[in-house]
Amino acid sequence: CDTLDEGTHVGHLCAERLAWLEAQLATGTACHVFLHHNPLPLGDPASDAYSLRPEDQAALREILVRYRDRVAHLHFGHVHGALCGSFAGIPVSGVPSTVHQVVPQIGTGRYLRTAPLQPAYRVVLSQGPDVVIHQIPFDWQAEVTEHSGS
């Protein structure tokens, strides 16, 4: 679900996008919702300044509450950090970046802090309501060893 708002880093879900999302959820089961911007406060004021607009967070919550039983997981990026939680009773996860990572400043951050931490991507495996998410680092410099199951 597109959350781009041209000319700003803050996310936006207009009435048309919200209506589209609601129509998709009305006909789906075990849906995954993918957003670019985080849909809830993360506890890091610097990151929260770049989230989905508060009024859009409220509108999204209203829709998700109605269709909570149809949404298996909500995924988002934009904050360049691995995190998990819940929104409207739905499991959520933020994904790290393939470039720099944001180092959260819980409760105190005024400016975003970034660092060249391990870049990664995620692979989402879904079967009905079951979801497994693997985080795959790809700039690993050390040896990887294999161990047999016996």
N, C-alpha and C positions, 0 to 999 in steps of 0.2 A: 504494500500500500504506500504510494508515493507521499512523502511528507516534505518535499522540497518547497521552500518559499524563496523564490528568486531574490537575490540581493541581500540575503541574511543567512546566518548560520542557524537560526532558530527554526524549528520545525512547525509545519502548519498542516492541518487536515481541514480543508474547506467542506462546505455542505455537500458538494458533489462527491468528494472522495468518501465522506462518511456514509452517504447513501449507497455508494457502490459497495463499500465494505459490508454494510448491513445486508444488502441483497445477497452477497456471496455467503455470508454466515447463515442466512435464512435457509439456504438450500444445501449446506454442507454438513459433514460430520467429521470429527477428529481433525479439524482445520488447524493449520499453522498460519499465524499472522506474522508477516515480516514488515518491519518499519525501519526507516533509516534512523530517525531520532528516537531517543528514549521517551517513553510515554509516562514516566513518573519521576518524582524527585529521587535522586540517588544518594543524597546526603553529602555531596561535594558541591558547594555553591558555584564553583567555577564551571564544572560540567553541567550543573542544572541550568545555568544561564543559556546553554545551547540545546536545551531539550525541546520537546513539543510544547507549544504555547499552553499555559495553564488552562485556558478556556477549552482548548482542543483536547487536553487530557481529560477534562470533565465529560465532554461529549463522547469521547472514545470509551470512557469507563461506563457510561450509560448503555452503550451498545453492547459492550462485552458482558455486562451483568446480565442482560437479556439472553445472550447466547453462550453463557459460560460453559454449559454442558457440551457445546459443539467445538470449543477451542482447546486443542491439546497443548499448545505452547505459543507464546508470543516472543519473537526474536527481534533484536534491534542492534544497531551499530552506533556510529557517530561518536561515542565516548571513548573509543579505542582502548577498551579495557574489558577483561573477563569478569563478569559478575552474574549473579543470579538472584532471584527473589520471586515475588508474585505481584500481580496487578489485577484488581477486581477478582481475586481468588484464582487467577490463572498463572501457572508458572511462566516466568520470563527469564531470558538470559541475554546479556550483552556480549558482544564478540570482540576479541582483541583485533588489532589492526595488522595488516601486512607491512606497514611502515612503522612509525613511532607509536609508542604506547603512552597513555595518560596515567600519571601517578596520582591517585586520588588523595585529596586532603580533606578527610572526613570532618565536616562541620566548620572548617575554617578557611577553605580556599577562596581566594579572591581572583587569582590568575591561574590559568591552566598550567600544570607542570607536565612536561613531556620528557621522555627518556628513550634511548635506543635499546629498550628491553627486547626480549625474544619475540620476533614477529610470529604470528600464527594465524591459522584459519580454522574453521570448524566444519565437521561433517555431521549432518543431522540424519539419523536413522529413525524412521517412524513406521510403526505398524499399528494401525488403529489408534487407540488412545495412548499407546506406549511410545516413549521418546527416549532416545539415547543420543547424547551429543559428545563427540570426540573433539578435543582440541589438539590440533596438529602443528607443532612447531616446525619450521622449515629452514631455519638458518642455524641448525645445530652443528657445532664444530667438533664435538667429541665423538668417540666411537660408539656405535650402537651394537649391543650384543644380543644374541638370541639364546633363550633357555628352553629346553624341552619340558613338556608337561609332566614328565615322569620323575 
